Amino acid sequence: MTDSPLEKHRPETRPAVKDAEAAGVSVRASDADRDRVADILREALAEGRLDAEEHSERIDAVYRAKTLGELEPVVRDLPAGRSTEQAAPASAEYRAEAPVGGTGAKDNLVAIFSGSTRKGRFRVPAKINAFACFGGIEIDLTDAVFEQQHLQINATAIFGGIEIRVPENVTLRQKGAGIFGGFDIHTAESGDPNAPVVLVEGAAVFGGVEAKPKRGKRIRDLRDRMRKEL
């Protein structure tokens, strides 16, 4: 029997391509890869593409994912979703921006039907991810040690609350929205150009995110105390 014209022109399956695709999806996901997907989900929630329940389910899947292949389906149906082939450059960029020393590039705080607190004397990372669902998170930076100038706090509250306190002489900025909830950031610009800059972004859905300076707590006092301890 002769081959049909369709069979003659059908492209051959290339094992090398299949092997490459399999290798790509089995690559271990980095923290930067998970953060990138979480940012896409956060934007989709703010735009109304996902409801609160869908967002919660997908965020849980993101932070349980071990490989790039497990991350890709989470954002496959979203316009901002990227393929797994694009994940590696994001990881490299994140590693290049990560500060040397301290507690690492980021902290993750998750409160689901529970509470989570970050306070006291600790080294501030470059990024803090906070996710509260039917729970509460407290982030108190008034006694923390800032080793770099910029801190990004990704705060998402769904039927929950996130409370953030900063020293009164830092710059506090916001980029977020409340969806049937409150996203209340008491923005302030420090007169010191070298003062830490704290950016709070995210969304509050039937919940609340609040950030404000704490009177009487200043970075200068902490720096003087550090010199005396050293």
PyMOL commands that set and color helices and strands:
alter all, ss='L'
color gray80, all
select helices_A, chain A and resi 5-9+15-25+31-47+52-64+68-75+84-97+219-229
alter helices_A, ss='H'
color red, helices_A
select strands_A, chain A and resi 106-112+115-118+123-124+127-133+136-140+145-146+150-158+161-167+171-179+182-185+197-205+208-214
alter strands_A, ss='S'
color yellow, strands_A
deselect
rebuild
show_as cartoon
